[in-house]
Amino acid sequence: MRILLDPFFDHHAPEERHRRSLALADALVRGLGWRDAVGWCAPLVPQPLVGALWIGGRLSRGTAPFADGVALYLNAEAMAETGAPVWRAMIGALDCLLPPSADRAALLRRLTGLARCVSLALEVAPAPHPPRVKLYLRAPADTATRLADLLAPGQAEPALAILQARAAWPASGLTLGLSFASGSGEPDGLKLDVCLCPDCRRVAGVSPGLDERLRAQIPGAAPVLDAGRLALLGTGMGGKGQRLNIYVEPAT
């Protein structure tokens, strides 16, 4: 389980938010003794663009938040520019964070024009686990699902079947995540996140009883589902293995 924070959201202009968020991320990394990872934060700031840096902390039984790992997400949708400048900045950041890879370069060339970048993420865990680098993309609905099937044929189908949707998913409700091996720089995983807000459910025609179907699929998820509203469903493959993720908005 991971808690996500959007630091200083209500109190500062975007430029100041980013500066303070990066300082907070740096302090978390240093405070936990991961001094060798501090330098990884720098490429997450693709100047002259301005973005919001979200911070995620793992929650594990018996440990304090952030004790088992920190995830840093550069939210491109908060940047002052969009489109090609953001794509170039994100690719440049990947090239700074990862070793050169012909496979990565070929994949990103294939995606140019098909998708737009929405987030770049760095997951740092205690040694000896290497950091993980991820790129999150948005594309038209048919393109996102075709890309997922192209990169991992058939592996997303079981999770999507749980939704029992009767129509195509809105493009704004699909996020494609690519992960890269820190040692080789090559793509090593894929995740498709599906928005479950009321509008997306209505447009896609999700069959009633989704919460019950998920409780049957993930028995341990019942307390989390009881505590809030189901917001996203994610299906992952490669990298950390095939998995199903649920994202819940706390009840207010």
N, C-alpha and C positions, 0 to 999 in steps of 0.2 A: 504494500500500500504506500502511496506517496501523497503528500500534501503539496499543493501548488500555491505559490504566493505571487502577487503582482505588487511589488513594493512601491510605496509612495504614490499610489494611484490617485488619491484625492487631493494631494497637497502641492504638487509641483508641475511645471511645464515639462514637455517631453524631454528636452535636452537635460534638464536638471534631474528628472526621474531616472534617465539612463545613467547619468554619472553616479548618482547615489546608489542605484541598484547594483552597478558594477562594483562599487566600493563595498557594499554589503556582501556580495558574492565573494569578493577577495578576502574579506574578513572571516567569512565562514570557512573558506578553504584553509586560511592560515591558522585560524583558531582550532581546527581539528588536526593540525600538524601535517597537512598535505602540501608542504611548501614546494615540492617539485611539480605540482599541478597548477600553481598560480599563474605561470606563464601561458597556460592554455586559455586563459580568459581573454587575453588581448585580441586574438583574431575574431572574437565574437563582436567586435565593434567596427563594422565596415564604414569608416568615415568616407565622405562627409555625411552619410546617411545617419538618421537618428531613429532609434527604436526603443522599445521597452524590453527590459531584461527580466523575464520571469524566473523564479527560483523554486525548485522542487526539492523536497526532503523526504527520504524514505522513513516510514514509520514501522518499526519492528518491535515486537513484544519484548519488554525489558530493557529497551535502549531509548535514549533521548532522540528527538527529531534531529535529523542531519548527521547522527552518529554513524550511520551505515552508508551514507552517500549523499551527494549533492548533484542535482541536475540544473543546468543553466539553459534557458530557452531565450533566444533572441527573436522577439516577435516582430517579423517584418511588416505586419499589417499596421503597426503603429509608426512606421517610418514616414518621413516627410515626402519620400518619392516612392513610386511603384513601378512595376513593369520591368523593362530591361535593366535599369540601373540596380534594382534590388537583386535580380538574377545574377548579374556580374559580381556584385558585392558578395553574395552568398557563395558563389563558386570560388571566388578569391579566398574567402575565409576557409573553405574546405581544403584548398590547396595549401594554406598555411598550417592547418591542423593535421593533415594527413600526408603520408608519403605519396609520391607520384604513382598513378595507376592507369594503365591504358583502358582497362575495363570500366573504371569509374568515368573517365573522360568520354568513352564511347556512349555509355548510358546517359550521361548528362547532355551530350549532343542530341541524342534521340529525344530527350524530354524537352529540349528548347522549342518553344512555340506551342507545345502541347499542355504545359502546366506552368503555374507561377509559384514562386517560393512564398511560404507563409511563416516559416520558422526554421531556425538552425539551433540544434541542441547539442550540448556536451554533458555527458554523464560521468561523474568522477566518483570512484569507489575506493575504499582503502586498499593498499597494496596487499597482495600482488595483482589484483584485478586491474587490467588496463582501462583507460578511459574509453567511452564509446561516443561516436559522433553520428548525429542523425540530421537528415534534411526532410522537412515536411513540405508537401506540395498540394496545391489545389488544381483541379482540372475539370472540364465538363464531365457530367456524370458518366456518360458512356466511355469517355476516355480514361477516367480514373479506374473504372472496373476492368476495362480492357488491359490497361497497364498492369494492374494487379495480377490478372490472369496470365499475361505474357511473362511476367517475372517469376510467378509461382503458380503454375497451371493447376487449377482446381482446388487449391488449398484454402481459398477464402469461402468457398461455397458452403461448407457446413455452418459457419457462423452466420452468413447472410441468410441461410434457410431459416434460422431461428426468428428472423424478422417477419417472415411470411408477407413480404411487401407485394402489393398488387400492381405497382407502377414503378417507373424509373425514379431513382433517388434524385433530389435536387442537387445540382452541382455544388452549391454553397455548403451542402451538408456532408461532403465527402473529403477526407484528408488522407493523402497517401504519404506514408513515412518510409524513408530509406535509411538503413543503418550501414555503417562502413567499419571495417576492421582497422583498428588503430595501427596494427603492425604492418599490414600490406597496403592499406588505403583502398582496398577493393570492396564493392558492395557485398554485404553478408546477411542482410535481412530486410524484410518488408512488413509494413503494417498498414491496414486500411481501417480508418476510424470513421464511423457513421454517426452523424448527429441525430439525436432522438428528441429534439425540441418538438413542441406541439405542431408547428407549421410543417416541419419535415415529415413527421409521422402522417399528417393529413395528406400531403401531396403524394407520398409514396404508398399510402393506403396500408399502413402496418396493421396486421390483424390484431384484434384485442387479445389480451392475455400474455403480452410479452414478458412482463415481470414474472409471471408464473412459469413460463418456459425457461427463463434464465435461472430461476430458483432450482428447477429440476436439473439443469445443465451444470450449475455451480452451487452445490448445496451450502457451502460455507458463505455464500454471498447474502444469505437472508438478512442478517442483522444490518448490513450496509444498505440494502434495498429498503428495509423498514425505516431507516433514518433519513431518507431523502428521496429526491426525484431522479430517476434514471436519465442521464444526459447524453451519454455516448456509449456506443458499443465498438470495441476494437478487436480485430482479428490479426494476429501476428504469425509470421513464419520465418524460418531461418534465424540467424543471430542467436537469441536466447531460446529458440525452439518454438514449435507451434503452440499457440495460446489464445485465450479469449480474455479480453480486458473489459471491465465495466467501469464507467465513470459516473459518479453520483453527485448531484448538487445537494448540499445540506439543506434540510428544511429550515425555513426562516420564520 
